[in-house]
Amino acid sequence: MELDNLMLGADEQRVLLYLNTWPGEFIAEKQIARHAESKQRFIAEPYWARNSLNQLATLGLVEADSSGKYCVRIQTNEIANSKRFIAPHLREILESSGRNIDLSSFAS
């Protein structure tokens, strides 16, 4: 599922943006509600992030642990297995040079 094709509301975007600052760490709902939006919103609606977190979990963008903390779901299989060349035109130049160069060192 691509993020570009999703129609996320403003609250979901704020929550996702905040969770992206802590990749791989599980964050409590209360802390997300406190820091992802303004202090005034947290005082007025301390549980405003709950619906957004449930929506993001349904979409598979975040995951929850047994204690109710949330984390951005990192798609490790796509990230770890996808090596792409930094600059495709440089790869073509190196391949056409006729020299035996290990191009794996140029992948990111």
Secondary structure, 3 states (H helix, E strand, C coil): CCHHHCCCCHHHHHHHHHHHCCCCCCEEHHHHHHHCCCHHHHHHCCCCHHHHHHHHHHHCCEEECCCCEEEECCCHHHHHHCCCECCHHHHHHHHHCCCCCCHHHHEC
